Amino acid sequence: MKQNANTNAKPNAGPHQPTTAATNETERSKPTLKPWMIRVFQGAGVPIPPDGSERDRLAWQGVEMQRFLGFSRTLAAGTSLPEALDAYGRQLKSRSPALEDWRLDRARDALRTFRRGSEGWQILDGDNGIEVKFRTKTTREEESLAASPESAL
């Protein structure tokens, strides 16, 4: 059964848990790694730290991946992954005002990781409009080849 979430609710608010607008904004502005993002990173061979600044960096790359997927829903059915990546890169570079270099670098890193960690890319005409589909890789090709016995080659 699907439950509706009340985004204005403040569960377990007590004297030791401040619920000011500043606290809520800070919590909202710090992204979290979603399960699909973790699988993409793992498929690309990127280790996932349990916490810390490196995990935060990966979470921000995950935000860039999510933005890319949203952009891809505006593309025509049948658009290949390289075409979608190229179109998204052009869109980022043409923004006004221009994005800062660090943001372009983060997007570039995220998209490289997405390309390495995913497969089976498709943009389809679905029942509810454009659908973007992909699978995450379960192992990296180099690792599976290195683990293969020579007799299997």
C-alpha positions, 0 to 999 in steps of 0.5 A, spaced: 500 500 500 502 506 498 502 511 503 502 519 502 508 523 505 506 529 509 513 533 507 511 539 512 511 534 518 516 534 523 517 527 526 520 526 533 521 534 534 523 535 541 527 539 545 533 536 543 531 536 535 531 544 533 526 544 527 528 551 525 527 553 517 535 554 517 536 547 520 531 544 515 534 548 509 541 545 511 538 538 511 535 539 505 541 542 501 545 536 503 544 530 498 544 523 499 546 517 495 540 513 493 540 506 492 540 506 484 546 511 484 550 507 489 549 501 484 551 506 478 558 507 482 559 500 484 558 498 477 563 503 475 568 501 480 567 507 485 568 505 492 562 507 496 565 510 503 560 509 509 561 517 510 565 523 510 566 528 505 568 523 499 561 520 500 558 527 500 562 528 493 559 522 490 552 524 493 553 531 489 555 527 483 549 523 484 545 529 483 548 531 477 546 524 474 539 525 476 539 532 473 542 528 466 536 523 467 531 529 467 534 532 461 534 526 457 526 525 458 526 531 454 529 528 448 526 524 442 525 516 443 531 512 440 536 517 442 543 514 444 547 515 450 552 518 447 548 523 443 544 524 450 551 526 454 553 530 448 546 534 448 546 535 456 553 537 455 552 543 450 546 545 454 550 546 461 555 550 457 550 554 454 547 556 460 546 564 462 549 565 466 555 560 465 556 555 470 562 555 474 568 551 472 567 546 478 560 545 477 562 543 469 567 539 472 562 535 477 557 534 472 563 531 467 565 526 472 558 524 474 556 523 467 563 519 465 561 515 472 554 514 469 557 511 462 561 506 465 556 504 471 550 503 466 548 499 460 542 498 456 540 505 455 534 506 452 529 512 451 522 510 449 515 512 447 512 510 453 504 510 455 506 516 460 510 520 455 518 519 454 521 513 458 528 513 460 531 506 461 538 503 463 541 498 467 546 498 472 552 494 471 553 488 476 561 488 475 566 492 471 568 488 464 575 489 466 574 485 473 570 480 470 575 479 464 581 479 469 577 474 474 576 469 468 581 463 467 585 463 461 582 456 459 575 460 458 578 465 453 
